[in-house]
Structure formats: C-alpha cells, structure tokens
Amino acid sequence: MPRGDGTGPAGKGPGTGRGRGGRGQGTGMGMGRLGGPQAGGAVGFCICPDCGTRQPHERGIPCYEKQCPNCGKAMIRE
C-alpha cells in the first residue's frame, strides 16, 4: 500500500489489480456456486420422497412447490 492509507497499488503493470487467477483470486469465469452442469435448470425430474412418483421439472417452478399427485407430499429435485 503506497503511503499506508489503504488505497492499494496504482494498478499499472503485471500482477496488480484483480483477475490474475492467483490463489484466492478468481478470474470470474468459474463454474459457479452450484458447480455447473449438474445444477438445477429446465431439464430433470421432480420426485416424491415418500412414494417415488416422478414428474418432469417445469422451468421456473421449484420442485418443493409442487405436490405429489398420488400422496400430496411436497416433491424434491432429482
């Protein structure tokens, strides 16, 4: 820190600023907090945890908001 006032480096030259991808510094191009392809989305199924009934997942409607057509319990994501 120049002058010790908490402003940090001027940002000129290599290795300054953000986005270098070093330890603890992401580049902003990662897989995301849910891990990429296995994260929830438009594809997949909602499953009843009690009776095992499966229904296709509807985009924009979380599975836990759906009720099982057989037993009425809240469904979960497969």
C-alpha positions in Angstrom: 0.0 0.0 0.0 1.5 3.2 -1.0 1.5 5.9 1.7 -0.2 3.4 4.1 -3.6 4.9 3.5 -5.4 1.7 2.3 -5.7 2.7 -1.3 -3.6 -0.2 -2.6 -1.4 -0.3 -5.8 -2.0 2.1 -8.7 -2.9 -0.8 -11.0 -0.2 -0.4 -13.5 2.0 -3.2 -14.7 1.6 -7.0 -14.4 0.3 -8.6 -11.3 -1.7 -5.7 -10.0 -5.4 -5.4 -9.6 -7.9 -8.3 -9.9 -8.4 -11.2 -12.2 -4.9 -12.7 -12.3 -6.3 -16.1 -11.2 -3.9 -16.5 -8.3 -4.6 -18.2 -5.0 -8.0 -16.9 -3.7 -8.5 -14.6 -6.7 -10.9 -16.0 -9.2 -11.0 -14.9 -12.8 -14.8 -14.6 -12.9 -15.0 -17.5 -15.3 -15.6 -20.4 -12.9 -18.4 -23.0 -12.8 -20.5 -21.0 -10.3 -21.5 -21.9 -6.8 -23.7 -24.8 -7.8 -21.0 -26.5 -9.8 -22.1 -26.0 -13.4 -23.9 -28.7 -15.5 -25.3 -30.6 -12.5 -27.0 -27.5 -11.2 -30.8 -27.2 -11.4 -32.3 -26.0 -14.6 -35.1 -26.7 -17.1 -34.2 -30.4 -17.5 -34.6 -33.2 -15.0 -37.4 -34.5 -12.7 -39.2 -33.8 -9.5 -39.6 -36.8 -7.2 -41.8 -37.5 -4.3 -39.6 -38.6 -1.3 -42.4 -40.8 0.1 -43.9 -42.7 -2.8 -41.2 -42.1 -5.6 -43.5 -40.6 -8.2 -41.5 -38.7 -10.9 -42.7 -35.7 -12.9 -40.8 -33.6 -15.4 -39.4 -30.5 -13.8 -41.1 -27.3 -15.1 -38.8 -24.3 -15.6 -39.4 -21.5 -13.1 -41.3 -23.7 -10.7 -39.2 -25.2 -7.9 -39.9 -28.8 -7.2 -40.6 -28.2 -3.5 -43.5 -26.0 -4.5 -45.2 -28.9 -6.4 -47.3 -31.5 -4.6 -47.2 -35.2 -5.5 -50.4 -36.2 -7.4 -50.5 -39.5 -5.6 -49.9 -38.7 -1.9 -49.9 -34.9 -1.7 -46.4 -34.5 -0.2 -44.0 -31.8 -1.4 -41.7 -33.0 -4.1 -37.9 -32.6 -4.3 -35.5 -32.3 -7.2 -34.0 -35.5 -8.6 
